[in-house]
Amino acid sequence: MTNRKTIVVAMGGNAIIEEGTEGTIAQQFANTRKSLAAVVGMISEGHKVVLTHGNGPQAGVHLIRNEAASGQVPPSPLGVIVADTQGSMGYMIAQSLANALLKSGVHKQVVTVITQVEVDPNDPSMKNPTKYVGPFYKAEQVEKLRERGWQIKEDPGRGFRRVVPSPMPLDVVEKETIKDLIDDGKIVIAVGGGGCPVYREADGTLEGVDAVIDKDRASALLANLIAADELIILTGVDKVAINFKKPDQIFFDRMTVAECERYLAEGQFPKGSMGPKIEAACDFVKRGGARV
């Protein structure tokens, strides 16, 4: 195949735990298998594929476990929770994909890489955390939670939640390993949940930081670092739209970076939903990527 491409495919954590379901392991496996059909097609055509994934619902479950067991075992910090979800979700995705490939007559190894993503410890978000994580709390619980050193904000209409920094990803620590694996014909699962956030000390060593990284931005960065030809960000809608769910809604088949940035500035793509995906797409193209 002469036009074989390197493609990064970013899956959402909500594709594996669907809204309105219990989120049992059986359901997660079923949803994972269902979400991989297009990926199997790409691999069957000879493309090199790196899969990334979100972990919002899964990390939320871990944080609830932290709360439930707080009197018996030490809680896990966010970076360790991200690593836990990279392992568990990587296992589900890798097994499901390998089985689907086998049934299609494609013999490829699938490997999960626990991935660290470097951030700036002085990123502005460190002083102004805005990313909601974990369960909802009642107003009377807030003072005790703040005694733990947590920052708590009201999630309007829903209750109070912990907020944590979401710094910009700067580098993927395992990028060379990931590149070597795909060049060797392996299918790689990486930067799950945006990657475990770390910063570099003056002596070059790495330390974890209690934060979360946007998985679409981390996926776009990885795609640039491994010189991917395409970045595919899976969403819950068929096409990007402006005036979403309004009478004058307009869908787009194509959009330039300039158009994306103009609509972002107009507030067409909210920060809590499509905004980070559009920003990540722009980042990828502006850093040399061909197409999203």
Backbone as a ProteinNet text record, in pm:
[ID]
protein_1_A
[PRIMARY]
MTNRKTIVVAMGGNAIIEEGTEGTIAQQFANTRKSLAAVVGMISEGHKVVLTHGNGPQAGVHLIRNEAASGQVPPSPLGVIVADTQGSMGYMIAQSLANALLKSGVHKQVVTVITQVEVDPNDPSMKNPTKYVGPFYKAEQVEKLRERGWQIKEDPGRGFRRVVPSPMPLDVVEKETIKDLIDDGKIVIAVGGGGCPVYREADGTLEGVDAVIDKDRASALLANLIAADELIILTGVDKVAINFKKPDQIFFDRMTVAECERYLAEGQFPKGSMGPKIEAACDFVKRGGARV
[TERTIARY]
85.4	0	88.6	74.7	166.7	126.2	-2.7	-46.6	-78.7	-0.9	-20.7	5.7	-85.2	-74.5	-53.6	1.1	1.9	-113	-203.7	-326.3	-339.7	-365.8	-397.6	-548.6	-610	-755.2	-782.5	-852.5	-882.7	-1026.2	-1039.2	-1170.9	-1206.8	-1335.6	-1379.4	-1405.1	-1383.4	-1415.3	-1563.5	-1646.7	-1791.4	-1834.1	-1744.3	-1776.2	-1769.8	-1702.4	-1684.2	-1780.9	-1803.9	-1913.6	-2017.3	-2126.3	-2228.1	-2316.4	-2358.4	-2445.1	-2574.4	-2617.2	-2742	-2727	-2602.2	-2578.8	-2505.5	-2507.7	-2438.3	-2286.7	-2237.9	-2092.8	-2025.7	-2097.7	-2036.4	-1924.1	-1836.3	-1725.7	-1779.3	-1885	-1943.9	-1993.3	-2057.7	-2104.8	-1987.5	-1882	-1765.6	-1699.1	-1687.6	-1631	-1719.5	-1851.2	-1943.7	-1933	-1928.3	-1917.5	-1783.5	-1678.6	-1545.5	-1544	-1597.5	-1600.9	-1679.1	-1790.6	-1877	-1806.7	-1721.4	-1659.1	-1537.1	-1493.1	-1366	-1379.8	-1501.6	-1520.9	-1443.8	-1451.7	-1382.9	-1231.8	-1183.2	-1038.8	-989.1	-1066.7	-1030.7	-1019.3	-1110.7	-1105.9	-979	-937.5	-813.8	-692.2	-686.3	-571.1	-570.7	-689.1	-700	-651.2	-665.5	-619.7	-469.3	-403.2	-258.3	-207.4	-298.8	-254.6	-194.5	-99.3	-44.5	-137.1	-179.7	-279	-230.3	-246.3	-228.4	-364	-409.3	-536.5	-511	-584.1	-582.4	-725.7	-742	-877.4	-891.5	-1015.4	-1046.7	-1067.6	-1089.1	-1111.6	-1200.4	-1279.2	-1358.6	-1445.7	-1535.6	-1621.1	-1541.9	-1437.1	-1357.5	-1279.1	-1220.7	-1149.4	-1247.2	-1368.4	-1470.6	-1502.5	-1508.2	-1532.8	-1419.7	-1294.6	-1180.6	-1188.8	-1229.4	-1238.7	-1349	-1458.1	-1563.6	-1510.4	-1431	-1369.1	-1276.4	-1201.1	-1115.5	-1195.9	-1312	-1397	-1450.7	-1500.7	-1564.5	-1466.6	-1340.9	-1240.5	-1144.6	-1179	-1083.4	-1042.9	-1128.4	-1093.7	-1011.2	-988.7	-920.1	-787.9	-781.9	-659.1	-626.7	-497.8	-461.6	-519.5	-567.1	-622.7	-513.9	-550.2	-456.1	-459.8	-343.9	-343.1	-387.4	-418.4	-474.7	-384.4	-253.9	-162.4	-165.8	-177.4	-184.3	-319.1	-425.3	-557	-555.1	-490.3	-479.2	-403.7	-294.1	-217.7	-303.3	-382.7	-473	-570.2	-629	-726.3	-657.8	-535.2	-461.4	-443.5	-414.3	-396.3	-525.9	-631.6	-757.7	-825.8	-829.5	-893.3	-806.4	-675.4	-584.7	-602.7	-623.3	-649.6	-776.6	-883.4	-1010.6	-999.5	-938.3	-926.8	-834.9	-720.2	-623.1	-681.9	-746.8	-804.6	-916.1	-1003.7	-1116.3	-1067.2	-965.7	-913.7	-840.8	-759.5	-686.6	-783.7	-891.4	-991.7	-1060.4	-1095.6	-1163.2	-1071.9	-944.2	-848.7	-832.4	-824.8	-810.2	-928	-1049.6	-1169.4	-1170.6	-1098.9	-1091.4	-973.8	-899.3	-784.6	-660.9	-656.3	-540.5	-460.4	-333.8	-250.4	-155.7	-200.1	-122	-119.2	-5.6	2.7	-46.1	-120.5	-171.8	-108.9	-51.9	20.1	-24.4	-36.9	-71.8	52.8	74.8	189.8	139.1	179.3	149.6	230.6	160.7	223.5	224	340.7	355.8	361.8	296.2	295.6	348.4	449.9	516.3	435.4	426.2	358.4	449.9	413.3	487	429.5	511.2	457.7	407.7	447.1	400.7	291.2	231.1	118.9	11.7	-49.7	-150.2	-262.4	-296.3	-406	-372.3	-242	-203.5	-256.2	-268.9	-319.3	-469	-524.9	-667.3	-731.1	-742.8	-798.3	-945.9	-984.8	-1123.2	-1183.4	-1102.1	-1150	-1221.3	-1351.6	-1428.2	-1392.2	-1370.1	-1343.9	-1419.3	-1447.3	-1501.6	-1649.3	-1696.9	-1840.2	-1887.5	-2019.4	-2080.3	-2091.5	-2075.9	-2085.5	-2192.6	-2238.7	-2336.9	-2264.2	-2336.4	-2276.8	-2214.7	-2277.9	-2227.7	-2098	-2060.2	-1935.6	-1814.4	-1840.4	-1734.9	-1619.9	-1652.1	-1545.8	-1448.6	-1501.4	-1413.7	-1328	-1384.2	-1308.8	-1194.8	-1219.8	-1115.5	-1002.7	-1033.3	-928.7	-825.6	-861.7	-767.5	-672.5	-695.1	-615.8	-679.5	-800.9	-871.4	-933.1	-946.4	-1024.8	-1161.1	-1264.7	-1401.6	-1479	-1550.8	-1635.4	-1773.4	-1870	-2005.1	-2016	-2070.5	-2103.4	-2250.6	-2280.4	-2414.4	-2527.7	-2619.7	-2737.9	-2716.7	-2591.3	-2562.4	-2502.6	-2441.4	-2376.7	-2234.8	-2156.2	-2017.6	-1923.7	-1814.8	-1718.6	-1576.9	-1486.8	-1344.9	-1303.5	-1220.4	-1162.6	-1010.9	-951.3	-806.3	-750.2	-618.9	-557.7	-564.9	-569.3	-562.8	-459.8	-330.6	-224.4	-209.6	-147.1	-122.3	-14.6	-34.3	70.9	185.7	308.8	427.8	506.7	508.9	587.8	533	551.5	513	640.8	657.4	783.5	816.7	717.8	740.4	726	737.6	712.5	802.1	929.8	1021.3	983.2	942.9	898.4	774.7	680.4	557.6	590.9	680.3	720.6	787.8	877.1	944.8	843.9	744.6	644.9	561.5	515.9	433.5	517.9	644.6	732.5	760	747.2	767	637	532.2	406.9	307.9	337.1	244.9	134.2	18.4	-89.4	-74.1	-69.3	-35.2	-153.8	-176.2	-272.4	-189.7	-208.8	-121.3	-197.4	-131	-182.7	-327.9	-362.2	-495.6	-524.8	-645.7	-683.4	-599.3	-533.5	-446	-304.5	-278.9	-145.6	-130.6	-37.6	-7.4	72.9	21.4	91.8	217.8	328.6	456.8	526.8	618.4	705.1	849.4	940	1080.8	1155.5	1230.4	1315	1439.7	1514.9	1635.5	1736.9	1738.8	1835.3	1782.3	1664.9	1609	1515.4	1505.1	1415	1270.1	1178.5	1036.3	965.5	867.5	782.1	636.9	547.8	406.2	345.2	235.2	163.9	15.1	-54.5	-196.6	-279.2	-301.3	-371.8	-425.4	-501.8	-545.4	-519.7	-490.4	-458.6	-570.9	-611.4	-715	-666.4	-745.3	-697.9	-690	-772.8	-766.3	-641.4	-605.7	-481.2	-359.5	-362	-250.2	-241.7	-356.3	-358.7	-302.5	-339.2	-288.5	-137.4	-88.8	55.7	128.5	77.6	140.1	140.4	30	20.9	130.4	156	264.2	400.7	420.3	551.4	590.5	491.5	523.5	503.2	481.5	464.1	346.9	234.6	114.6	59.6	1.3	-59.5	-197.2	-269.6	-405.7	-432.6	-519.3	-572.6	-723.9	-779.4	-924.8	-974.1	-1066.2	-1123.3	-1268.8	-1299.3	-1435.4	-1524.4	-1645.4	-1739.6	-1876.1	-1966	-2101.4	-2193.9	-2142.6	-2223.9	-2158.2	-2238.1	-2187.3	-2096	-2127.2	-2050	-2037.1	-1936.2	-1921.3	-2030.6	-2086.8	-2193.4	-2175.6	-2223.4	-2238.8	-2387.7	-2418.2	-2557.6	-2620.7	-2544.9	-2580.6	-2717.8	-2802.5	-2937.6	-3028.8	-2997.4	-3082.4	-3145.5	-3251.7	-3317.3	-3224.2	-3122.5	-3030.2	-2899.7	-2905.5	-2787.4	-2730.7	-2596.8	-2528.6	-2421.9	-2425.9	-2324.5	-2212.8	-2092.4	-1976.8	-1914	-1884.1	-1804.3	-1656	-1621.4	-1483.1	-1479.1	-1364.9	-1347.5	-1199.1	-1163.6	-1023.3	-987.9	-857.8	-813.2	-866	-860.5	-908.2	-1056.2	-1135.4	-1278.3	-1298.1	-1223.3	-1231.7	-1202.5	-1095.4	-1055	-1157.2	-1217	-1319.2	-1441.3	-1485.3	-1602.7	-1572.9	-1449.6	-1410.4	-1421.5	-1369.7	-1373.2	-1516.9	-1606.8	-1748.1	-1822.5	-1755.9	-1819.6	-1908.3	-1887.7	-1970	-1939.6	-1817.8	-1776.4	-1746.3	-1839.9	-1824.8	-1703.8	-1648.3	-1528.6	-1553.8	-1675.2	-1702.7	-1738.5	-1741.7	-1781.1	-1693.1	-1735.1	-1662.9	-1539	-1533.7	-1423.8	-1285.1	-1252.6	-1118.1	-1084.5	-1184.7	-1160.5	-1121.7	-1191.8	-1160.7	-1023.6	-994.6	-862.7	-751.2	-773.1	-672.4	-652.5	-761.9	-752.7	-670.7	-695.9	-619.3	-471.9	-444.1	-304.5	-231.7	-295.6	-233.2	-198	-291.1	-267.4	-162.2	-169.6	-73.3	68.6	81.2	215.1	261.4	189	235.3	150.9	46.6	-40.1	-118.7	-151.4	-216.6	-367.8	-431.2	-577.1	-632.3	-746.6	-817.5	-957.4
-119	0	123.4	207.9	321.3	442	458.3	576.5	544.2	455.5	419.6	540.2	567.9	685.8	645.8	740.6	728.2	813.5	750.2	817.2	804.1	915.5	914.6	928.6	833.3	833.1	856.4	966.1	1001.2	960.6	862.1	816.7	888.6	907.3	966.8	861.2	896.4	803.5	771.4	866.5	844.6	744.1	712.9	609.5	471.3	461.9	332.4	316.4	425.7	426.6	523.8	470.9	556.1	617.7	741.7	812.5	734	725.9	656.5	508.3	457.1	315	301.5	180.6	155.1	165.1	132.9	133.9	8.3	-105.1	-231.3	-267	-355.9	-397.4	-462.7	-542.3	-605.8	-499.8	-394.9	-286.4	-213.1	-191.3	-120.7	-200.6	-331.7	-415.7	-410.7	-418.8	-416.9	-284.2	-173.7	-41.9	-25.3	-78.4	-70.1	-143.3	-265.9	-344.4	-270.4	-209.9	-139.1	-17.2	47.3	172.9	152.7	27.2	2.1	-40	-48.9	-100.2	-18	114.7	200.2	185.6	166.8	151.5	22.5	-83.6	-211.2	-191.6	-113.9	-86	-14.6	85.1	159.4	67.1	-16.7	-106.9	-209.3	-258.7	-356	-297.5	-165.3	-97.6	-69.8	-103.8	-89.1	34.8	114.4	235.7	203.3	286	277	357.4	297.4	362.6	370.6	489.5	509.7	550	479.3	509.7	584.2	692.5	760.2	756.9	786.4	780	873.8	918.4	993.4	898.9	957.9	872.4	940.5	1041.3	1117.9	1032.6	950.9	869	768.9	712.4	610.9	672.8	790.5	859.2	900.7	939.1	973.2	857	736.6	615.8	595.7	615.5	601.1	702.2	824.8	927.2	893.7	834.1	789.3	677.3	586.8	480.5	540.7	643.7	713.2	758.2	820.5	871.8	757.8	653.7	543.5	470.3	463	386.6	476.6	605	700.9	668.2	596.8	561.8	435	366.8	237.7	233.5	302.5	301.8	443.8	473.7	608.2	636.4	759.2	791.8	800.5	772.9	784.3	926.3	985.1	1116.1	1103.6	1217.8	1216.6	1148.6	1174.1	1113.3	962.5	906.7	760.8	709.1	786.2	747.6	743.2	842	841.9	717.3	684.3	563.8	438.2	433.2	319	304.1	415.6	407.5	377.7	424.6	387.9	236.4	176.3	31.2	-44.2	-8.1	-83.2	-61	64.5	92.1	42.3	52.6	-0.4	-150.2	-220.3	-365	-393.9	-319.4	-342.9	-312.5	-198.2	-158.3	-254.5	-287.9	-375.6	-513.5	-571.1	-704.3	-701.3	-601	-590.5	-569.3	-484.6	-456.6	-578.2	-643.1	-762.1	-871.7	-890.8	-991.5	-956.4	-827.3	-783.5	-798.7	-767.4	-782.1	-929.2	-1015.2	-1159.1	-1212	-1168.3	-1211.7	-1159.1	-1047.5	-989.7	-1044.3	-1136.4	-1195.5	-1108	-1011	-920.7	-960	-990.9	-1034.8	-921.3	-844.2	-730.7	-735.4	-698.3	-687.9	-549.8	-548.4	-423.5	-405.7	-288.9	-265.5	-133.9	-135.4	-14.7	41.8	171.2	239.1	333.8	306.8	401.6	527.6	639.1	757.4	874.8	937.4	1060.2	1179.3	1287.6	1408.4	1524.7	1589.2	1697.2	1826	1894.7	2024.3	2123.7	2249.8	2355.9	2370.3	2353.1	2366.9	2507.6	2604.4	2742.6	2779.1	2678.6	2703.6	2785.4	2884.6	2968.2	2889.2	2772.6	2694	2641.3	2636.5	2586.4	2677.9	2806.5	2901.4	2926.3	2881	2903.5	2776	2673.2	2546.6	2559.9	2500	2510.4	2376.3	2270.7	2141.1	2064.6	2040.4	1966	1817.6	1757.2	1613.4	1554	1425.3	1352.3	1375.6	1326.5	1330.7	1469.9	1483.4	1607.9	1603.5	1720.5	1732.2	1833.7	1823	1918.9	2038.4	2150.2	2275	2256.3	2174.9	2157.2	2075.8	2011	1932.9	2015.4	2132.3	2208.6	2244.9	2291.7	2337.1	2224.2	2106.2	1992.5	1951.9	1958.5	1923.4	2021.8	2147.4	2249.5	2232.5	2169.4	2141.2	2041.9	1965.6	1872.6	1944.2	2074.1	2147.5	2149.8	2098	2096.5	2232.5	2262.6	2378.3	2327.5	2386.2	2342.6	2459	2429.3	2531.1	2472.3	2561.5	2516.7	2489.7	2373.6	2340	2377.1	2494.1	2553.5	2455.5	2451.1	2367.6	2221.2	2184	2041.1	2010.7	2107.1	2084.4	2138.2	2095.3	2140.7	2027.3	2065.4	1964.4	2016.7	1923	1957.5	2009.1	2113.1	2160.8	2146.6	2108.7	2087.1	2157.9	2181.5	2245	2155.2	2218.1	2145.4	2215.4	2191.4	2263	2216.3	2301.1	2267.6	2159.5	2058.6	1957.8	2015.3	1986.1	2039.2	1931.8	1811.3	1703.7	1569.8	1467.6	1331	1254.3	1213	1153.1	1027.8	946.3	817.9	827.3	944.8	962.2	874.7	861.5	781.1	633.3	587.3	448	423.2	516.2	503.4	501	590.8	596.6	465.4	414.1	287.6	173.9	170.3	62.9	68.7	188.9	195.2	169.3	212.4	184	34.4	-36.9	-182	-257.5	-183.2	-246.9	-272.9	-225.1	-245.4	-138.9	-174.7	-79.1	-32.1	98.3	151.5	226.6	202.9	279.5	365.8	496.9	587.1	712.1	792.8	916.5	903.8	787.6	770.7	876.2	932.5	1035.9	1160.9	1181.6	1298.2	1274.9	1156.8	1125.9	1163	1096.9	1128.5	1258.5	1365.7	1494	1493.2	1535	1541.1	1671.6	1712.2	1825.7	1784	1857.2	1820.7	1909.2	1845.1	1917.5	1970.4	2055.3	2114.3	2008.4	1894.2	1788.3	1692.7	1723	1640.6	1530.6	1509	1404.5	1453	1356.1	1387.1	1372.6	1457.9	1450.6	1465.1	1393.2	1403.6	1531.2	1572.1	1691.3	1657.9	1710.7	1680.6	1766.1	1714.2	1787.3	1686.5	1735.7	1651.9	1728.2	1655.3	1715.6	1682.7	1779.9	1756	1651.2	1546.2	1434.1	1471.2	1564	1602.8	1684.8	1774.5	1851	1758.8	1663.9	1569	1480.9	1442.3	1359.7	1436.8	1565.2	1649.3	1665.8	1686.1	1700.5	1572.1	1457.8	1329.8	1311.6	1345.4	1330.9	1411.2	1533.3	1613.4	1552	1504.9	1453.2	1327	1247.2	1124.6	1144.9	1271.8	1307.9	1232.9	1227.3	1162.8	1244.3	1174.7	1241.6	1297.2	1225.4	1267.3	1249.6	1336.6	1324.9	1312.4	1207.5	1187.5	1195.6	1288.9	1305.2	1260	1149.3	1096.3	1178.4	1209.4	1288.7	1221	1276.6	1222.6	1278.8	1362.7	1419.5	1387.4	1390.5	1352	1457.3	1585.8	1693.8	1809.9	1893	2017.8	2113.7	2188.5	2282.7	2413	2521.1	2647	2667	2751	2770.7	2635.6	2555.3	2415.6	2404.9	2319	2290.8	2413.2	2509.6	2626.9	2619.7	2697.6	2692.3	2723.5	2808.5	2845.5	2765.7	2645.1	2558.4	2530.6	2535.7	2507.4	2401.4	2291.1	2186.5	2213.7	2167.1	2186	2051.6	2032.7	1918.3	1951.2	2077.9	2125.1	2260.3	2289	2418.6	2451.1	2575.3	2616.1	2650.7	2659.5	2700.6	2839.8	2930.1	3067.3	3068.3	2985.9	2978.3	2921.1	2816.2	2756.2	2860	2935.3	3033.4	3146.5	3184.6	3290.2	3242.3	3119.9	3068	3040.3	3000.9	2985.4	3118.3	3224.7	3358.8	3407.1	3362.7	3401.5	3319.1	3217.2	3132.7	3023.6	2989.6	2886.5	2746.2	2727.8	2595.3	2602.9	2561.2	2577.6	2503.8	2558.6	2500.5	2360.8	2335	2205.2	2095.8	2127.2	2023.7	2026.6	2100.1	2095.7	2185.3	2284.8	2381.5	2319.8	2233.6	2174.5	2090.6	2027.7	1946.5	2035.4	2147.5	2240.7	2303.9	2340.1	2397.9	2298	2172	2068.4	2049.1	2051	2036.8	2150.5	2273	2388.8	2375.3	2333.3	2315.7	2218	2105.4	2001.7	2055.7	2125.7	2177.8	2288.1	2376.9	2488.6	2440.5	2323.4	2267.4	2177.6	2174.7	2099.5	1981.2	1948.6	1837	1866.9	1761.8	1781.5	1795.9	1711.7	1708.1	1651.2	1705	1653.5	1613.7
0	0	0	-100.6	-114.3	-31.5	-1.9	72.2	217.7	275.1	416	504.3	596.6	682	827.6	904.5	1050.1	1101.9	1175.3	1219.7	1371	1438.5	1581.4	1595.2	1665.4	1686.3	1834.7	1865.9	2005.3	2038.4	2128	2174.2	2303.5	2327.5	2453.3	2558.7	2685.4	2793.7	2798.5	2751.1	2749.7	2643.8	2549.8	2450.9	2513.8	2628.4	2694.7	2811.9	2886.8	2984.3	2930.5	2876.3	2816	2923.6	2898.1	2991.5	3010.6	3137.7	3167.3	3193	3185.4	3214.2	3347.5	3402.5	3529.4	3515.1	3397.2	3377.4	3428	3424.2	3465.1	3367.8	3411.2	3324.3	3197.2	3209.5	3091	2992.3	3044.5	2957.2	2892.8	2971.3	2917.4	2804.9	2823.4	2716.7	2591.7	2611.3	2497.4	2422	2495.7	2432.5	2361.5	2423	2361.6	2228.4	2227.9	2103.3	1994.7	2035.7	1940.3	1880	1959.1	1914.9	1824.6	1807	1737.8	1591.6	1540.5	1403.8	1300.7	1311	1213.3	1224.6	1348	1370.1	1305.3	1318.9	1254.5	1103.6	1046.9	903.9	862.8	941.1	910.7	913.1	1017.2	1031.1	917.8	882.7	773	641.2	626.3	504.2	505.4	616.8	623.6	693.2	749.7	817.6	954.6	996.9	1132.1	1223.5	1333	1418.5	1562.4	1620.6	1764.6	1820.3	1922.2	1987.7	2117.5	2138.8	2268.4	2321.7	2449.9	2505.6	2624	2645.2	2765.9	2882.6	3001.5	3119	3222.4	3178.3	3274.6	3364.7	3309.7	3396	3479.9	3420.6	3490.9	3607.2	3584.6	3692.8	3802.3	3761.4	3860.1	3951.8	3895.1	3975.3	4076	4032.6	4123.5	4238	4206.5	4310.9	4410.8	4364	4455.3	4544.8	4486.8	4567.7	4672.9	4633.1	4729.8	4850.6	4823.4	4930.7	5016.7	4951	5023.3	5114.2	5072.7	5148.8	5226	5240.4	5297.9	5441.1	5514.4	5651.7	5663.1	5550.5	5556.4	5479.5	5365.7	5284.6	5240.5	5218.8	5173.9	5035.3	5011.1	4879.4	4773.1	4649.8	4537.6	4481.9	4452.1	4386.4	4241.2	4180.2	4045.1	3942.7	3950.9	3853.8	3858	3978.2	3993.6	3942.9	3967	3915.1	3762.3	3700.2	3554	3507.5	3577.7	3542	3558.8	3666.7	3687.8	3570.9	3528.9	3419.3	3286	3268.5	3146.9	3139.7	3254.7	3257.9	3234.8	3308.6	3298.5	3164	3118.3	2989.3	2873.9	2891.6	2790	2772.7	2884.3	2879.3	2799.8	2829.8	2759.7	2610.8	2579.3	2438.4	2363.2	2424.6	2357.4	2330.9	2431.4	2411.9	2307.8	2317.7	2224.1	2081.4	2065	1931.1	1873.3	1956.1	1909.1	1865.7	1942.7	1905.7	1773.8	1758.5	1635.8	1514.6	1532.3	1422.1	1383.7	1485.1	1459.5	1377.4	1414.8	1342.3	1198.7	1176.3	1041.2	961.7	1023	954.2	954.4	1046.1	1055.7	1179.3	1161.4	1272.9	1312.6	1411.8	1461.4	1613.4	1670.4	1815.8	1859.3	1969.7	2026.2	2163.6	2188.5	2313.9	2376.7	2510.1	2585	2651	2633.4	2694	2803	2927.3	3035.2	3005.9	2985.6	2927.6	3024.2	3036.5	3114.8	3018.8	3056.8	2973.7	3056.6	3000.8	3073.9	3066.5	3181	3189.4	3259.9	3253.3	3322	3462.6	3568.2	3704.2	3733.7	3650.1	3666.6	3566.7	3504.8	3414	3488.3	3422.4	3490.6	3556.4	3501.2	3558.4	3697.4	3730.4	3863.1	3974.2	3943	4043.1	4027.1	3916.9	3892	3836.7	3921.7	3873	3836.5	3726.7	3679.6	3638.8	3636.5	3586.9	3698.5	3680.9	3780.3	3773.9	3891.1	3898.3	4016	4005.8	4119.3	4144.1	4259.8	4290.1	4331.3	4343.5	4390.7	4543	4605	4750	4787.2	4912.6	4964.1	5024.8	5035.2	5084.4	5222.9	5308.3	5444.9	5450.8	5342.2	5339	5293.8	5237.4	5169.7	5262.5	5383.5	5474.5	5507.5	5536.7	5568.9	5449.6	5331.2	5210.7	5186.9	5214.3	5196.1	5297.5	5411	5510.5	5456.2	5353.3	5289.6	5193.2	5173.8	5075.8	4938.7	4927.8	4800.4	4771.7	4644.9	4603.7	4559.3	4614.4	4586.8	4525.7	4418.5	4355.7	4330.1	4319.3	4287.2	4138	4106.1	3967.5	3953.1	3895.5	3904.8	3876.3	3973.9	3958.8	3990.8	4024.2	4043.5	4180.7	4244.6	4372.6	4371.8	4471.2	4482.6	4441.7	4373.7	4328.9	4346.2	4351.6	4353.7	4215.9	4215.1	4089.5	4097.6	3985.6	3980.2	3857.3	3855.6	3738.2	3615.1	3498.6	3371.3	3282.7	3311.6	3239.5	3095.2	3014.5	2874	2864.2	2780.6	2760.4	2679	2721.4	2653.4	2579.7	2635.7	2574.8	2622.5	2542.4	2579.8	2609.6	2733	2777.7	2696.6	2667.4	2598.8	2446.3	2390	2245.3	2158.6	2195.1	2112.5	2117.6	2234.6	2248.1	2162.5	2167.8	2088.4	1939.4	1897.2	1755.5	1713.3	1798.7	1766.8	1750.9	1838.9	1834.2	1706.2	1668.2	1546.1	1421.4	1424.7	1310.2	1297.2	1410.4	1410.7	1379.9	1345.1	1305.5	1416.4	1538.2	1649.9	1647.6	1701.1	1724.9	1869.3	1890.6	2023	2083.7	2212.3	2291.7	2387.2	2384.2	2460.5	2504.9	2586.8	2649.2	2696.3	2753.4	2809.6	2914.9	2909.1	3005.4	2995.9	2881.9	2865.3	2913.1	2969.4	3020.9	3167.2	3235.6	3376	3378.5	3441.4	3436.8	3523.2	3463.7	3534.8	3498.3	3584	3549.9	3571	3507.4	3510.9	3609.9	3700	3794.6	3722.5	3792.6	3732.8	3691.1	3762.7	3729.2	3622	3566.4	3459.5	3504.8	3636.2	3685.1	3680.1	3683.5	3671.6	3805.4	3827.9	3946.2	3901.9	3968.4	3936.3	3991.3	3932	3977.8	3982.1	4083.1	4101.2	4005.6	3887.6	3782.8	3682.5	3586.5	3474.7	3344.9	3239.5	3110.1	3012.5	2934.2	2834.3	2734	2715.1	2631.5	2483.4	2439.3	2298	2269.1	2361	2344.2	2350.6	2444.6	2455.4	2330.7	2277.1	2155.4	2036.8	2026.6	1917.3	1927.6	2051	2070.6	2031.4	2078.1	2042.1	1890.5	1826.4	1680.6	1610.5	1658.2	1600.3	1628.8	1751.7	1791.9	1715.9	1676.1	1600.9	1450.3	1411	1268.8	1205.2	1278	1223.3	1106.6	1011.8	896.5	929.7	1014.8	1047.3	1195.9	1247.4	1382.7	1369	1428.4	1427	1570.6	1596.6	1730.3	1724.4	1791	1789.7	1882.9	1837.2	1916.4	1915.7	1994.8	2000.9	1894.6	1805.6	1697	1563.1	1457	1324.9	1264.4	1288.3	1227.3	1324.7	1300.8	1375.9	1330.6	1426.3	1392	1468.3	1409.5	1482.6	1508.8	1607.9	1651.6	1684.8	1759.2	1785.4	1851.8	1794.5	1843.6	1842	1756.7	1737.6	1598.5	1575.9	1444.1	1327.1	1352.5	1243.8	1248	1305.4	1313.1	1173.5	1163.9	1037.1	1061.9	985.2	993.6	893	927.5	840.3	805.1	677.4	633.8	640.5	616.7	620.3	689.6	750.1	814.7	818.8	791.8	799.5	943.2	971	1104.6	1136.1	1038.8	1060.7	1098.5	1031.7	1064.4	1204.2	1236.5	1370.7	1478.3	1458.8	1559.7	1571.1	1459	1463.6	1541.4	1513.9	1583.9	1731.8	1761.3	1902.1	1974.8	1912.6	1972.5	1992.3	1905.4	1916.5	2022.1	2077.9	2178.2	2121.1	1993.1	1929.5	1982.7	2032.5	2078.7	2228.3	2314.2	2459.2	2515	2622.5	2683.8	2738.1	2783.1	2843.5	2745.6	2615.5	2519.8	2395.2	2291.2	2164.3	2162.9	2250.8	2249.8	2251.2	2350.2	2354.9	2231.7	2172.3	2052.4	1934.2	1918.8	1810	1832.7	1958.2	1989.3	1959.4	1997.6	1971.1	1821.3	1746.3	1600.7	1540.4	1586.3	1537.8	1573.6	1696.6	1740.3	1648.8	1620.5	1537.6	1399.3	1336.6	1201.4	1203.5	1302	1308	1334.9	1399	1423.8	1309.7	1200.3	1083.5	1043.5	1121.3	1085.2	958.8	885.1	754.9	765.7	846.6	844.3	974	1015.7	1132.8	1087.6
[MASK]
++++++++++++++++++++++++++++++++++++++++++++++++++++++++++++++++++++++++++++++++++++++++++++++++++++++++++++++++++++++++++++++++++++++++++++++++++++++++++++++++++++++++++++++++++++++++++++++++++++++++++++++++++++++++++++++++++++++++++++++++++++++++++++++++++++++++++++++++++++++++++++++++++++

